[in-house]
Amino acid sequence: MKAASGFRDAPASAPAFVRAERSLLSAFAGWPKVVTPKKEKRIFQLRTYESPSQVAHTRKIQMFNESEIEIFARTGLTPVFFGNTVIGTRMPSLTYMLVFADTTELIEKWKAFSADPAWKELSHRPGNTDAEIVSNISNLYLSPLSCSQI
């Protein structure tokens, strides 16, 4: 609590944030727990995928659970969590977080993932393309505060 002062008790003249949005996520079967990264210099990438229908959303989660998480790990992407939005805005949607040392590593790791033959095959199968199952992707880049639990 002490480390979070300044953020938690920011005055109206200098708010710590504009607005807070809350949602409840359910962990993916393929990544059932939050994996806390080391407390060293790091950045986070928080990605949210919205789907045009519940069927498309379920298919995207299946892709993660059956293959995509494994491809992430093999190509050096380091997940913190994967979650299905149970309560929140922009449903149906899923959110996941990755951790990187810096933006250079982020670019290199995503390049390796994008070039992976298994990813190319999986993402081009009929029924698995972004055009069919993802209607919007939100990308946030975050730097943790010293009081961050992750």
Secondary structure as the mmCIF struct_conf table of DSSP 4:
data_model
#
loop_
_struct_conf.conf_type_id
_struct_conf.id
_struct_conf.beg_label_comp_id
_struct_conf.beg_label_asym_id
_struct_conf.beg_label_seq_id
_struct_conf.end_label_comp_id
_struct_conf.end_label_asym_id
_struct_conf.end_label_seq_id
TURN_TY1_P TURN_TY1_P1 LYS A 2 ASP A 9
TURN_TY1_P TURN_TY1_P2 ALA A 12 SER A 13
BEND BEND1 ALA A 14 ALA A 14
BEND BEND2 ALA A 16 ALA A 16
BEND BEND3 VAL A 18 VAL A 18
STRN STRN1 LEU A 24 ALA A 27
STRN STRN2 PHE A 28 PHE A 28
TURN_TY1_P TURN_TY1_P3 ALA A 29 GLY A 30
STRN STRN3 TRP A 31 TRP A 31
BEND BEND4 LYS A 33 LYS A 33
HELX_LH_PP_P HELX_LH_PP_P1 THR A 36 LYS A 38
BEND BEND5 LYS A 39 LYS A 41
STRN STRN4 ILE A 43 GLU A 50
BEND BEND6 PRO A 52 SER A 53
HELX_RH_AL_P HELX_RH_AL_P1 GLN A 54 MET A 63
HELX_RH_PI_P HELX_RH_PI_P1 PHE A 64 GLU A 68
HELX_RH_AL_P HELX_RH_AL_P2 ILE A 69 ARG A 74
TURN_TY1_P TURN_TY1_P4 THR A 75 GLY A 76
STRN STRN5 THR A 78 ILE A 87
BEND BEND7 GLY A 88 PRO A 92
STRN STRN6 SER A 93 PHE A 100
BEND BEND8 ALA A 101 ASP A 102
HELX_RH_AL_P HELX_RH_AL_P3 THR A 103 ALA A 115
HELX_RH_AL_P HELX_RH_AL_P4 PRO A 117 HIS A 124
BEND BEND9 ARG A 125 ARG A 125
TURN_TY1_P TURN_TY1_P5 PRO A 126 GLY A 127
BEND BEND10 THR A 129 THR A 129
HELX_RH_AL_P HELX_RH_AL_P5 ASP A 130 ILE A 133
BEND BEND11 SER A 135 SER A 135
STRN STRN7 ASN A 136 LEU A 142
TURN_TY1_P TURN_TY1_P6 SER A 146 CYS A 147
#
